[in-house]
């Protein structure tokens, strides 16, 4: 797995924060079934929590997918 940055933290912020009364500004349509399926299982890079881990990437980091890629 390869770490990937560039917007994952911004996507998370878009969902708001109910504890701190921050309203969401990002809403996902029901027709985005693949995104809805994949977001909950996305993993953060161990040393960089603002980044998601690519899955199915080659050792050089080529390819792979992160659920939030299309959303970002």
mmCIF file of the N, C-alpha and C atoms, coordinates in Angstrom:
data_MODEL
# 
_entry.id   MODEL 
# 
loop_
_atom_site.group_PDB 
_atom_site.id 
_atom_site.type_symbol 
_atom_site.label_atom_id 
_atom_site.label_alt_id 
_atom_site.label_comp_id 
_atom_site.label_asym_id 
_atom_site.label_entity_id 
_atom_site.label_seq_id 
_atom_site.pdbx_PDB_ins_code 
_atom_site.Cartn_x 
_atom_site.Cartn_y 
_atom_site.Cartn_z 
_atom_site.occupancy 
_atom_site.B_iso_or_equiv 
_atom_site.pdbx_formal_charge 
_atom_site.auth_seq_id 
_atom_site.auth_comp_id 
_atom_site.auth_asym_id 
_atom_site.auth_atom_id 
_atom_site.pdbx_PDB_model_num 
ATOM 1   N N  . UNK A 1 1  ? 0.837   -1.176 0.000   1.00 0.00 ? 1  UNK A N  1 
ATOM 2   C CA . UNK A 1 1  ? 0.000   0.000  0.000   1.00 0.00 ? 1  UNK A CA 1 
ATOM 3   C C  . UNK A 1 1  ? 0.885   1.244  0.000   1.00 0.00 ? 1  UNK A C  1 
ATOM 4   N N  . UNK A 1 2  ? 0.451   2.264  -0.719  1.00 0.00 ? 2  UNK A N  1 
ATOM 5   C CA . UNK A 1 2  ? 1.203   3.498  -0.866  1.00 0.00 ? 2  UNK A CA 1 
ATOM 6   C C  . UNK A 1 2  ? 0.380   4.650  -0.302  1.00 0.00 ? 2  UNK A C  1 
ATOM 7   N N  . UNK A 1 3  ? 1.016   5.550  0.442   1.00 0.00 ? 3  UNK A N  1 
ATOM 8   C CA . UNK A 1 3  ? 0.295   6.705  0.990   1.00 0.00 ? 3  UNK A CA 1 
ATOM 9   C C  . UNK A 1 3  ? -0.003  7.700  -0.113  1.00 0.00 ? 3  UNK A C  1 
ATOM 10  N N  . UNK A 1 4  ? -1.110  8.380  0.007   1.00 0.00 ? 4  UNK A N  1 
ATOM 11  C CA . UNK A 1 4  ? -1.536  9.347  -0.995  1.00 0.00 ? 4  UNK A CA 1 
ATOM 12  C C  . UNK A 1 4  ? -2.114  10.568 -0.307  1.00 0.00 ? 4  UNK A C  1 
ATOM 13  N N  . UNK A 1 5  ? -1.752  11.747 -0.719  1.00 0.00 ? 5  UNK A N  1 
ATOM 14  C CA . UNK A 1 5  ? -2.250  12.956 -0.063  1.00 0.00 ? 5  UNK A CA 1 
ATOM 15  C C  . UNK A 1 5  ? -3.093  13.800 -0.992  1.00 0.00 ? 5  UNK A C  1 
ATOM 16  N N  . UNK A 1 6  ? -3.152  15.083 -0.683  1.00 0.00 ? 6  UNK A N  1 
ATOM 17  C CA . UNK A 1 6  ? -3.816  16.019 -1.558  1.00 0.00 ? 6  UNK A CA 1 
ATOM 18  C C  . UNK A 1 6  ? -5.319  16.064 -1.432  1.00 0.00 ? 6  UNK A C  1 
ATOM 19  N N  . UNK A 1 7  ? -5.829  16.371 -0.277  1.00 0.00 ? 7  UNK A N  1 
ATOM 20  C CA . UNK A 1 7  ? -7.252  16.614 -0.193  1.00 0.00 ? 7  UNK A CA 1 
ATOM 21  C C  . UNK A 1 7  ? -8.048  15.701 0.706   1.00 0.00 ? 7  UNK A C  1 
ATOM 22  N N  . UNK A 1 8  ? -7.448  14.656 1.226   1.00 0.00 ? 8  UNK A N  1 
ATOM 23  C CA . UNK A 1 8  ? -8.207  13.737 2.070   1.00 0.00 ? 8  UNK A CA 1 
ATOM 24  C C  . UNK A 1 8  ? -8.727  14.454 3.310   1.00 0.00 ? 8  UNK A C  1 
ATOM 25  N N  . UNK A 1 9  ? -7.898  15.281 3.924   1.00 0.00 ? 9  UNK A N  1 
ATOM 26  C CA . UNK A 1 9  ? -8.322  16.019 5.112   1.00 0.00 ? 9  UNK A CA 1 
ATOM 27  C C  . UNK A 1 9  ? -9.476  16.963 4.781   1.00 0.00 ? 9  UNK A C  1 
ATOM 28  N N  . UNK A 1 10 ? -9.425  17.591 3.611   1.00 0.00 ? 10 UNK A N  1 
ATOM 29  C CA . UNK A 1 10 ? -10.493 18.504 3.203   1.00 0.00 ? 10 UNK A CA 1 
ATOM 30  C C  . UNK A 1 10 ? -11.804 17.755 3.004   1.00 0.00 ? 10 UNK A C  1 
ATOM 31  N N  . UNK A 1 11 ? -11.725 16.548 2.464   1.00 0.00 ? 11 UNK A N  1 
ATOM 32  C CA . UNK A 1 11 ? -12.926 15.727 2.292   1.00 0.00 ? 11 UNK A CA 1 
ATOM 33  C C  . UNK A 1 11 ? -13.523 15.419 3.656   1.00 0.00 ? 11 UNK A C  1 
ATOM 34  N N  . UNK A 1 12 ? -12.683 15.028 4.610   1.00 0.00 ? 12 UNK A N  1 
ATOM 35  C CA . UNK A 1 12 ? -13.173 14.707 5.952   1.00 0.00 ? 12 UNK A CA 1 
ATOM 36  C C  . UNK A 1 12 ? -13.833 15.922 6.592   1.00 0.00 ? 12 UNK A C  1 
ATOM 37  N N  . UNK A 1 13 ? -13.246 17.087 6.422   1.00 0.00 ? 13 UNK A N  1 
ATOM 38  C CA . UNK A 1 13 ? -13.820 18.303 7.004   1.00 0.00 ? 13 UNK A CA 1 
ATOM 39  C C  . UNK A 1 13 ? -15.191 18.600 6.415   1.00 0.00 ? 13 UNK A C  1 
ATOM 40  N N  . UNK A 1 14 ? -15.386 18.239 5.155   1.00 0.00 ? 14 UNK A N  1 
ATOM 41  C CA . UNK A 1 14 ? -16.661 18.480 4.491   1.00 0.00 ? 14 UNK A CA 1 
ATOM 42  C C  . UNK A 1 14 ? -17.830 17.764 5.136   1.00 0.00 ? 14 UNK A C  1 
ATOM 43  N N  . UNK A 1 15 ? -17.553 16.691 5.874   1.00 0.00 ? 15 UNK A N  1 
ATOM 44  C CA . UNK A 1 15 ? -18.611 15.945 6.550   1.00 0.00 ? 15 UNK A CA 1 
ATOM 45  C C  . UNK A 1 15 ? -19.052 16.609 7.845   1.00 0.00 ? 15 UNK A C  1 
ATOM 46  N N  . UNK A 1 16 ? -18.369 17.668 8.255   1.00 0.00 ? 16 UNK A N  1 
ATOM 47  C CA . UNK A 1 16 ? -18.751 18.389 9.461   1.00 0.00 ? 16 UNK A CA 1 
ATOM 48  C C  . UNK A 1 16 ? -18.271 17.703 10.719  1.00 0.00 ? 16 UNK A C  1 
ATOM 49  N N  . UNK A 1 17 ? -18.683 18.255 11.851  1.00 0.00 ? 17 UNK A N  1 
ATOM 50  C CA . UNK A 1 17 ? -18.290 17.737 13.161  1.00 0.00 ? 17 UNK A CA 1 
ATOM 51  C C  . UNK A 1 17 ? -19.426 18.026 14.138  1.00 0.00 ? 17 UNK A C  1 
ATOM 52  N N  . UNK A 1 18 ? -20.278 17.047 14.340  1.00 0.00 ? 18 UNK A N  1 
ATOM 53  C CA . UNK A 1 18 ? -21.462 17.236 15.185  1.00 0.00 ? 18 UNK A CA 1 
ATOM 54  C C  . UNK A 1 18 ? -21.092 17.622 16.615  1.00 0.00 ? 18 UNK A C  1 
ATOM 55  N N  . UNK A 1 19 ? -20.006 17.061 17.147  1.00 0.00 ? 19 UNK A N  1 
ATOM 56  C CA . UNK A 1 19 ? -19.594 17.383 18.520  1.00 0.00 ? 19 UNK A CA 1 
ATOM 57  C C  . UNK A 1 19 ? -19.301 18.865 18.696  1.00 0.00 ? 19 UNK A C  1 
ATOM 58  N N  . UNK A 1 20 ? -18.746 19.475 17.661  1.00 0.00 ? 20 UNK A N  1 
ATOM 59  C CA . UNK A 1 20 ? -18.381 20.892 17.724  1.00 0.00 ? 20 UNK A CA 1 
ATOM 60  C C  . UNK A 1 20 ? -19.358 21.785 16.961  1.00 0.00 ? 20 UNK A C  1 
ATOM 61  N N  . UNK A 1 21 ? -20.519 21.225 16.641  1.00 0.00 ? 21 UNK A N  1 
ATOM 62  C CA . UNK A 1 21 ? -21.589 21.949 15.963  1.00 0.00 ? 21 UNK A CA 1 
ATOM 63  C C  . UNK A 1 21 ? -21.159 22.552 14.620  1.00 0.00 ? 21 UNK A C  1 
ATOM 64  N N  . UNK A 1 22 ? -20.303 21.820 13.908  1.00 0.00 ? 22 UNK A N  1 
ATOM 65  C CA . UNK A 1 22 ? -19.904 22.236 12.563  1.00 0.00 ? 22 UNK A CA 1 
ATOM 66  C C  . UNK A 1 22 ? -20.776 21.461 11.582  1.00 0.00 ? 22 UNK A C  1 
ATOM 67  N N  . UNK A 1 23 ? -21.577 22.199 10.813  1.00 0.00 ? 23 UNK A N  1 
ATOM 68  C CA . UNK A 1 23 ? -22.512 21.567 9.875   1.00 0.00 ? 23 UNK A CA 1 
ATOM 69  C C  . UNK A 1 23 ? -21.761 21.030 8.658   1.00 0.00 ? 23 UNK A C  1 
ATOM 70  N N  . UNK A 1 24 ? -22.229 19.921 8.107   1.00 0.00 ? 24 UNK A N  1 
ATOM 71  C CA . UNK A 1 24 ? -21.586 19.373 6.901   1.00 0.00 ? 24 UNK A CA 1 
ATOM 72  C C  . UNK A 1 24 ? -21.836 20.273 5.690   1.00 0.00 ? 24 UNK A C  1 
ATOM 73  N N  . UNK A 1 25 ? -20.870 20.309 4.810   1.00 0.00 ? 25 UNK A N  1 
ATOM 74  C CA . UNK A 1 25 ? -21.024 21.037 3.544   1.00 0.00 ? 25 UNK A CA 1 
ATOM 75  C C  . UNK A 1 25 ? -20.883 20.079 2.362   1.00 0.00 ? 25 UNK A C  1 
ATOM 76  N N  . UNK A 1 26 ? -20.646 18.809 2.667   1.00 0.00 ? 26 UNK A N  1 
ATOM 77  C CA . UNK A 1 26 ? -20.454 17.793 1.643   1.00 0.00 ? 26 UNK A CA 1 
ATOM 78  C C  . UNK A 1 26 ? -21.546 16.746 1.804   1.00 0.00 ? 26 UNK A C  1 
ATOM 79  N N  . UNK A 1 27 ? -22.254 16.495 0.733   1.00 0.00 ? 27 UNK A N  1 
ATOM 80  C CA . UNK A 1 27 ? -23.319 15.501 0.748   1.00 0.00 ? 27 UNK A CA 1 
ATOM 81  C C  . UNK A 1 27 ? -23.100 14.555 -0.426  1.00 0.00 ? 27 UNK A C  1 
ATOM 82  N N  . UNK A 1 28 ? -23.274 13.268 -0.208  1.00 0.00 ? 28 UNK A N  1 
ATOM 83  C CA . UNK A 1 28 ? -23.053 12.256 -1.245  1.00 0.00 ? 28 UNK A CA 1 
ATOM 84  C C  . UNK A 1 28 ? -24.399 11.709 -1.689  1.00 0.00 ? 28 UNK A C  1 
ATOM 85  N N  . UNK A 1 29 ? -24.616 11.711 -2.985  1.00 0.00 ? 29 UNK A N  1 
ATOM 86  C CA . UNK A 1 29 ? -25.856 11.199 -3.564  1.00 0.00 ? 29 UNK A CA 1 
ATOM 87  C C  . UNK A 1 29 ? -25.933 9.676  -3.409  1.00 0.00 ? 29 UNK A C  1 
ATOM 88  N N  . UNK A 1 30 ? -27.124 9.148  -3.264  1.00 0.00 ? 30 UNK A N  1 
ATOM 89  C CA . UNK A 1 30 ? -27.306 7.698  -3.140  1.00 0.00 ? 30 UNK A CA 1 
ATOM 90  C C  . UNK A 1 30 ? -26.798 6.956  -4.368  1.00 0.00 ? 30 UNK A C  1 
ATOM 91  N N  . UNK A 1 31 ? -26.811 7.595  -5.523  1.00 0.00 ? 31 UNK A N  1 
ATOM 92  C CA . UNK A 1 31 ? -26.359 6.914  -6.741  1.00 0.00 ? 31 UNK A CA 1 
ATOM 93  C C  . UNK A 1 31 ? -24.843 6.695  -6.761  1.00 0.00 ? 31 UNK A C  1 
ATOM 94  N N  . UNK A 1 32 ? -24.129 7.261  -5.797  1.00 0.00 ? 32 UNK A N  1 
ATOM 95  C CA . UNK A 1 32 ? -22.681 7.078  -5.685  1.00 0.00 ? 32 UNK A CA 1 
ATOM 96  C C  . UNK A 1 32 ? -22.392 5.849  -4.823  1.00 0.00 ? 32 UNK A C  1 
ATOM 97  N N  . UNK A 1 33 ? -22.976 4.729  -5.195  1.00 0.00 ? 33 UNK A N  1 
ATOM 98  C CA . UNK A 1 33 ? -22.932 3.518  -4.378  1.00 0.00 ? 33 UNK A CA 1 
ATOM 99  C C  . UNK A 1 33 ? -21.507 3.050  -4.099  1.00 0.00 ? 33 UNK A C  1 
ATOM 100 N N  . UNK A 1 34 ? -20.634 3.082  -5.085  1.00 0.00 ? 34 UNK A N  1 
ATOM 101 C CA . UNK A 1 34 ? -19.251 2.611  -4.884  1.00 0.00 ? 34 UNK A CA 1 
ATOM 102 C C  . UNK A 1 34 ? -18.533 3.493  -3.859  1.00 0.00 ? 34 UNK A C  1 
ATOM 103 N N  . UNK A 1 35 ? -18.717 4.792  -3.949  1.00 0.00 ? 35 UNK A N  1 
ATOM 104 C CA . UNK A 1 35 ? -18.097 5.708  -3.003  1.00 0.00 ? 35 UNK A CA 1 
ATOM 105 C C  . UNK A 1 35 ? -18.625 5.450  -1.592  1.00 0.00 ? 35 UNK A C  1 
ATOM 106 N N  . UNK A 1 36 ? -19.930 5.289  -1.458  1.00 0.00 ? 36 UNK A N  1 
ATOM 107 C CA . UNK A 1 36 ? -20.545 5.019  -0.161  1.00 0.00 ? 36 UNK A CA 1 
ATOM 108 C C  . UNK A 1 36 ? -20.010 3.709  0.418   1.00 0.00 ? 36 UNK A C  1 
ATOM 109 N N  . UNK A 1 37 ? -19.790 2.739  -0.432  1.00 0.00 ? 37 UNK A N  1 
ATOM 110 C CA . UNK A 1 37 ? -19.280 1.441  0.000   1.00 0.00 ? 37 UNK A CA 1 
ATOM 111 C C  . UNK A 1 37 ? -17.817 1.525  0.447   1.00 0.00 ? 37 UNK A C  1 
ATOM 112 N N  . UNK A 1 38 ? -17.022 2.322  -0.251  1.00 0.00 ? 38 UNK A N  1 
ATOM 113 C CA . UNK A 1 38 ? -15.589 2.334  -0.010  1.00 0.00 ? 38 UNK A CA 1 
ATOM 114 C C  . UNK A 1 38 ? -15.114 3.320  1.062   1.00 0.00 ? 38 UNK A C  1 
ATOM 115 N N  . UNK A 1 39 ? -15.785 4.434  1.259   1.00 0.00 ? 39 UNK A N  1 
ATOM 116 C CA . UNK A 1 39 ? -15.308 5.422  2.232   1.00 0.00 ? 39 UNK A CA 1 
ATOM 117 C C  . UNK A 1 39 ? -15.140 4.861  3.648   1.00 0.00 ? 39 UNK A C  1 
ATOM 118 N N  . UNK A 1 40 ? -16.089 4.096  4.148   1.00 0.00 ? 40 UNK A N  1 
ATOM 119 C CA . UNK A 1 40 ? -15.930 3.594  5.526   1.00 0.00 ? 40 UNK A CA 1 
ATOM 120 C C  . UNK A 1 40 ? -14.740 2.651  5.714   1.00 0.00 ? 40 UNK A C  1 
ATOM 121 N N  . UNK A 1 41 ? -14.279 2.014  4.655   1.00 0.00 ? 41 UNK A N  1 
ATOM 122 C CA . UNK A 1 41 ? -13.175 1.066  4.793   1.00 0.00 ? 41 UNK A CA 1 
ATOM 123 C C  . UNK A 1 41 ? -11.835 1.657  4.375   1.00 0.00 ? 41 UNK A C  1 
ATOM 124 N N  . UNK A 1 42 ? -11.806 2.916  3.976   1.00 0.00 ? 42 UNK A N  1 
ATOM 125 C CA . UNK A 1 42 ? -10.546 3.575  3.634   1.00 0.00 ? 42 UNK A CA 1 
ATOM 126 C C  . UNK A 1 42 ? -9.688  3.657  4.886   1.00 0.00 ? 42 UNK A C  1 
ATOM 127 N N  . UNK A 1 43 ? -8.376  3.478  4.696   1.00 0.00 ? 43 UNK A N  1 
ATOM 128 C CA . UNK A 1 43 ? -7.459  3.517  5.829   1.00 0.00 ? 43 UNK A CA 1 
ATOM 129 C C  . UNK A 1 43 ? -6.532  4.720  5.713   1.00 0.00 ? 43 UNK A C  1 
ATOM 130 N N  . UNK A 1 44 ? -6.152  5.264  6.856   1.00 0.00 ? 44 UNK A N  1 
ATOM 131 C CA . UNK A 1 44 ? -5.221  6.380  6.889   1.00 0.00 ? 44 UNK A CA 1 
ATOM 132 C C  . UNK A 1 44 ? -3.796  5.859  6.949   1.00 0.00 ? 44 UNK A C  1 
ATOM 133 N N  . UNK A 1 45 ? -2.867  6.618  6.363   1.00 0.00 ? 45 UNK A N  1 
ATOM 134 C CA . UNK A 1 45 ? -1.456  6.274  6.443   1.00 0.00 ? 45 UNK A CA 1 
ATOM 135 C C  . UNK A 1 45 ? -1.020  6.361  7.907   1.00 0.00 ? 45 UNK A C  1 
ATOM 136 N N  . UNK A 1 46 ? -0.284  5.374  8.409   1.00 0.00 ? 46 UNK A N  1 
ATOM 137 C CA . UNK A 1 46 ? 0.079   5.338  9.827   1.00 0.00 ? 46 UNK A CA 1 
ATOM 138 C C  . UNK A 1 46 ? 0.815   6.587  10.324  1.00 0.00 ? 46 UNK A C  1 
ATOM 139 N N  . UNK A 1 47 ? 1.703   7.122  9.533   1.00 0.00 ? 47 UNK A N  1 
ATOM 140 C CA . UNK A 1 47 ? 2.498   8.266  9.969   1.00 0.00 ? 47 UNK A CA 1 
ATOM 141 C C  . UNK A 1 47 ? 1.960   9.604  9.480   1.00 0.00 ? 47 UNK A C  1 
ATOM 142 N N  . UNK A 1 48 ? 0.921   9.578  8.650   1.00 0.00 ? 48 UNK A N  1 
ATOM 143 C CA . UNK A 1 48 ? 0.355   10.809 8.094   1.00 0.00 ? 48 UNK A CA 1 
ATOM 144 C C  . UNK A 1 48 ? -1.160  10.662 8.043   1.00 0.00 ? 48 UNK A C  1 
ATOM 145 N N  . UNK A 1 49 ? -1.851  10.951 9.145   1.00 0.00 ? 49 UNK A N  1 
ATOM 146 C CA . UNK A 1 49 ? -3.290  10.711 9.213   1.00 0.00 ? 49 UNK A CA 1 
ATOM 147 C C  . UNK A 1 49 ? -4.109  11.534 8.222   1.00 0.00 ? 49 UNK A C  1 
ATOM 148 N N  . UNK A 1 50 ? -3.532  12.570 7.642   1.00 0.00 ? 50 UNK A N  1 
ATOM 149 C CA . UNK A 1 50 ? -4.254  13.362 6.646   1.00 0.00 ? 50 UNK A CA 1 
ATOM 150 C C  . UNK A 1 50 ? -4.257  12.690 5.281   1.00 0.00 ? 50 UNK A C  1 
ATOM 151 N N  . UNK A 1 51 ? -3.542  11.580 5.152   1.00 0.00 ? 51 UNK A N  1 
ATOM 152 C CA . UNK A 1 51 ? -3.452  10.870 3.884   1.00 0.00 ? 51 UNK A CA 1 
ATOM 153 C C  . UNK A 1 51 ? -4.120  9.511  3.971   1.00 0.00 ? 51 UNK A C  1 
ATOM 154 N N  . UNK A 1 52 ? -4.673  9.083  2.847   1.00 0.00 ? 52 UNK A N  1 
ATOM 155 C CA . UNK A 1 52 ? -5.257  7.744  2.762   1.00 0.00 ? 52 UNK A CA 1 
ATOM 156 C C  . UNK A 1 52 ? -4.231  6.809  2.142   1.00 0.00 ? 52 UNK A C  1 
ATOM 157 N N  . UNK A 1 53 ? -4.425  5.520  2.337   1.00 0.00 ? 53 UNK A N  1 
ATOM 158 C CA . UNK A 1 53 ? -3.524  4.522  1.777   1.00 0.00 ? 53 UNK A CA 1 
ATOM 159 C C  . UNK A 1 53 ? -4.135  3.983  0.493   1.00 0.00 ? 53 UNK A C  1 
ATOM 160 N N  . UNK A 1 54 ? -3.331  3.974  -0.569  1.00 0.00 ? 54 UNK A N  1 
ATOM 161 C CA . UNK A 1 54 ? -3.784  3.371  -1.819  1.00 0.00 ? 54 UNK A CA 1 
ATOM 162 C C  . UNK A 1 54 ? -3.787  1.862  -1.657  1.00 0.00 ? 54 UNK A C  1 
ATOM 163 N N  . UNK A 1 55 ? -4.775  1.218  -2.222  1.00 0.00 ? 55 UNK A N  1 
ATOM 164 C CA . UNK A 1 55 ? -4.809  -0.240 -2.214  1.00 0.00 ? 55 UNK A CA 1 
ATOM 165 C C  . UNK A 1 55 ? -4.628  -0.726 -3.635  1.00 0.00 ? 55 UNK A C  1 
ATOM 166 N N  . UNK A 1 56 ? -4.050  -1.891 -3.772  1.00 0.00 ? 56 UNK A N  1 
ATOM 167 C CA . UNK A 1 56 ? -3.799  -2.510 -5.074  1.00 0.00 ? 56 UNK A CA 1 
ATOM 168 C C  . UNK A 1 56 ? -2.816  -1.706 -5.924  1.00 0.00 ? 56 UNK A C  1 
ATOM 169 N N  . UNK A 1 57 ? -1.905  -0.979 -5.303  1.00 0.00 ? 57 UNK A N  1 
ATOM 170 C CA . UNK A 1 57 ? -0.884  -0.249 -6.047  1.00 0.00 ? 57 UNK A CA 1 
ATOM 171 C C  . UNK A 1 57 ? 0.335   -1.145 -6.218  1.00 0.00 ? 57 UNK A C  1 
ATOM 172 N N  . UNK A 1 58 ? 1.093   -0.901 -7.295  1.00 0.00 ? 58 UNK A N  1 
ATOM 173 C CA . UNK A 1 58 ? 2.351   -1.617 -7.488  1.00 0.00 ? 58 UNK A CA 1 
ATOM 174 C C  . UNK A 1 58 ? 3.367   -1.076 -6.493  1.00 0.00 ? 58 UNK A C  1 
ATOM 175 N N  . UNK A 1 59 ? 4.490   -1.786 -6.313  1.00 0.00 ? 59 UNK A N  1 
ATOM 176 C CA . UNK A 1 59 ? 5.507   -1.359 -5.353  1.00 0.00 ? 59 UNK A CA 1 
ATOM 177 C C  . UNK A 1 59 ? 6.017   0.047  -5.626  1.00 0.00 ? 59 UNK A C  1 
ATOM 178 N N  . UNK A 1 60 ? 6.026   0.464  -6.894  1.00 0.00 ? 60 UNK A N  1 
ATOM 179 C CA . UNK A 1 60 ? 6.495   1.794  -7.263  1.00 0.00 ? 60 UNK A CA 1 
ATOM 180 C C  . UNK A 1 60 ? 5.435   2.868  -7.027  1.00 0.00 ? 60 UNK A C  1 
ATOM 181 N N  . UNK A 1 61 ? 4.254   2.454  -6.603  1.00 0.00 ? 61 UNK A N  1 
ATOM 182 C CA . UNK A 1 61 ? 3.178   3.406  -6.348  1.00 0.00 ? 61 UNK A CA 1 
ATOM 183 C C  . UNK A 1 61 ? 2.277   3.650  -7.536  1.00 0.00 ? 61 UNK A C  1 
ATOM 184 N N  . UNK A 1 62 ? 2.475   2.910  -8.615  1.00 0.00 ? 62 UNK A N  1 
ATOM 185 C CA . UNK A 1 62 ? 1.659   3.070  -9.818  1.00 0.00 ? 62 UNK A CA 1 
ATOM 186 C C  . UNK A 1 62 ? 0.341   2.342  -9.622  1.00 0.00 ? 62 UNK A C  1 
ATOM 187 N N  . UNK A 1 63 ? -0.727  2.987  -10.051 1.00 0.00 ? 63 UNK A N  1 
ATOM 188 C CA . UNK A 1 63 ? -2.043  2.369  -9.955  1.00 0.00 ? 63 UNK A CA 1 
ATOM 189 C C  . UNK A 1 63 ? -2.620  2.472  -8.563  1.00 0.00 ? 63 UNK A C  1 
ATOM 190 N N  . UNK A 1 64 ? -3.517  1.604  -8.265  1.00 0.00 ? 64 UNK A N  1 
ATOM 191 C CA . UNK A 1 64 ? -4.154  1.616  -6.957  1.00 0.00 ? 64 UNK A CA 1 
ATOM 192 C C  . UNK A 1 64 ? -5.350  2.540  -6.940  1.00 0.00 ? 64 UNK A C  1 
ATOM 193 N N  . UNK A 1 65 ? -6.089  2.447  -5.888  1.00 0.00 ? 65 UNK A N  1 
ATOM 194 C CA . UNK A 1 65 ? -7.294  3.249  -5.788  1.00 0.00 ? 65 UNK A CA 1 
ATOM 195 C C  . UNK A 1 65 ? -7.566  3.617  -4.342  1.00 0.00 ? 65 UNK A C  1 
ATOM 196 N N  . UNK A 1 66 ? -8.135  4.768  -4.179  1.00 0.00 ? 66 UNK A N  1 
ATOM 197 C CA . UNK A 1 66 ? -8.613  5.239  -2.886  1.00 0.00 ? 66 UNK A CA 1 
ATOM 198 C C  . UNK A 1 66 ? -10.030 5.716  -3.139  1.00 0.00 ? 66 UNK A C  1 
ATOM 199 N N  . UNK A 1 67 ? -10.925 5.368  -2.255  1.00 0.00 ? 67 UNK A N  1 
ATOM 200 C CA . UNK A 1 67 ? -12.325 5.720  -2.453  1.00 0.00 ? 67 UNK A CA 1 
ATOM 201 C C  . UNK A 1 67 ? -12.512 7.214  -2.653  1.00 0.00 ? 67 UNK A C  1 
ATOM 202 N N  . UNK A 1 68 ? -11.730 8.015  -1.968  1.00 0.00 ? 68 UNK A N  1 
ATOM 203 C CA . UNK A 1 68 ? -11.905 9.460  -2.036  1.00 0.00 ? 68 UNK A CA 1 
ATOM 204 C C  . UNK A 1 68 ? -11.287 10.097 -3.274  1.00 0.00 ? 68 UNK A C  1 
ATOM 205 N N  . UNK A 1 69 ? -10.540 9.332  -4.087  1.00 0.00 ? 69 UNK A N  1 
ATOM 206 C CA . UNK A 1 69 ? -9.897  9.913  -5.270  1.00 0.00 ? 69 UNK A CA 1 
ATOM 207 C C  . UNK A 1 69 ? -10.896 10.648 -6.165  1.00 0.00 ? 69 UNK A C  1 
ATOM 208 N N  . UNK A 1 70 ? -11.966 9.984  -6.513  1.00 0.00 ? 70 UNK A N  1 
ATOM 209 C CA . UNK A 1 70 ? -12.964 10.595 -7.388  1.00 0.00 ? 70 UNK A CA 1 
ATOM 210 C C  . UNK A 1 70 ? -13.676 11.758 -6.721  1.00 0.00 ? 70 UNK A C  1 
ATOM 211 N N  . UNK A 1 71 ? -13.881 11.637 -5.444  1.00 0.00 ? 71 UNK A N  1 
ATOM 212 C CA . UNK A 1 71 ? -14.558 12.687 -4.686  1.00 0.00 ? 71 UNK A CA 1 
ATOM 213 C C  . UNK A 1 71 ? -13.700 13.939 -4.607  1.00 0.00 ? 71 UNK A C  1 
ATOM 214 N N  . UNK A 1 72 ? -12.404 13.748 -4.352  1.00 0.00 ? 72 UNK A N  1 
ATOM 215 C CA . UNK A 1 72 ? -11.505 14.903 -4.259  1.00 0.00 ? 72 UNK A CA 1 
ATOM 216 C C  . UNK A 1 72 ? -11.487 15.646 -5.562  1.00 0.00 ? 72 UNK A C  1 
# 
